[in-house]
Amino acid sequence: MNKNDLINNIAKKSGMTKKDVETVVNGFLDEVTHALETGEKVQLIGFGTFETRKRSSRSGRNPQTGAAIKIPESTIPAFKAGSKLKDAVK
């Protein structure tokens, strides 16, 4: 399912217009993105938690040359599924 499919499905189930649903979905995504940018967690009880995690620096290899390289520390987005979501997928 892509974003357009999600918008269409929510519009059918809710009776809202696609334009209104698109506004809500985009607003949700913007708010989650902004929260993660500022280091906050977004916790949706039962569904899951969006958060950032630190990935420590490490050594690696350039696949083209085989030369050793140093990969710097980075911050990555992460999602941890909640119990209701885990149970629904089982």
C-alpha positions as CSV (number, residue, x, y, z in Angstrom):
1,M,0.0,0.0,0.0
2,N,1.3,3.4,-0.9
3,K,0.3,6.9,0.4
4,N,-2.4,7.3,-2.3
5,D,-3.9,3.9,-1.5
6,L,-4.0,4.8,2.2
7,I,-5.7,8.2,1.5
8,N,-8.3,6.4,-0.7
9,N,-9.0,3.7,1.9
10,I,-9.4,6.2,4.7
11,A,-11.7,8.4,2.6
12,K,-14.0,5.5,1.8
13,K,-14.2,4.3,5.4
14,S,-14.6,7.8,7.0
15,G,-16.8,9.5,4.4
16,M,-14.4,12.4,4.3
17,T,-13.2,13.8,1.0
18,K,-9.8,12.6,-0.4
19,K,-8.5,16.2,-0.2
20,D,-9.4,16.4,3.5
21,V,-7.8,13.0,4.2
22,E,-4.7,14.0,2.3
23,T,-4.4,17.2,4.4
24,V,-4.7,15.1,7.6
25,V,-2.2,12.5,6.5
26,N,0.3,15.1,5.4
27,G,-0.2,17.0,8.7
28,F,0.5,13.8,10.6
29,L,3.6,13.0,8.7
30,D,4.9,16.6,9.1
31,E,4.3,16.5,12.8
32,V,6.1,13.1,13.2
33,T,9.0,14.4,11.1
34,H,9.3,17.6,13.1
35,A,9.2,15.8,16.4
36,L,12.0,13.4,15.3
37,E,14.0,16.3,14.1
38,T,13.9,17.9,17.5
39,G,14.7,14.6,19.3
40,E,11.2,13.9,20.6
41,K,9.4,10.5,20.6
42,V,6.0,10.1,19.1
43,Q,4.1,7.4,21.0
44,L,0.8,6.0,19.8
45,I,-0.4,3.6,22.5
46,G,-1.1,0.2,21.0
47,F,0.3,1.1,17.6
48,G,3.9,1.9,18.2
49,T,6.6,4.5,18.9
50,F,8.6,6.6,16.4
51,E,11.9,7.7,17.8
52,T,15.5,8.4,16.8
53,R,18.5,6.2,17.6
54,K,22.2,6.9,17.6
55,R,24.3,4.6,15.3
56,S,27.9,4.6,16.6
57,S,30.8,5.1,14.4
58,R,32.3,2.0,12.9
59,S,34.8,0.8,10.3
60,G,33.7,-0.6,7.0
61,R,34.9,-1.3,3.5
62,N,34.4,0.5,0.2
63,P,32.7,-2.2,-2.0
64,Q,34.3,-0.8,-5.2
65,T,37.9,-0.6,-4.0
66,G,38.0,-2.8,-0.9
67,A,39.7,0.0,1.0
68,A,38.9,0.4,4.7
69,I,36.8,3.4,5.6
70,K,35.6,5.0,8.8
71,I,31.8,5.4,8.9
72,P,30.9,8.4,11.2
73,E,28.3,8.3,14.0
74,S,24.7,9.1,12.8
75,T,21.2,9.5,14.0
76,I,18.5,7.4,12.4
77,P,14.7,7.2,12.6
78,A,13.3,4.0,14.1
79,F,9.9,2.5,14.7
80,K,9.0,0.1,17.5
81,A,5.7,-1.7,17.1
82,G,3.2,-1.7,19.9
83,S,1.5,-4.8,21.3
84,K,-1.8,-4.4,19.5
85,L,0.0,-4.0,16.1
86,K,2.2,-7.0,16.9
87,D,-0.9,-9.1,17.8
88,A,-2.7,-8.1,14.7
89,V,0.1,-9.2,12.4
90,K,0.6,-12.6,14.0
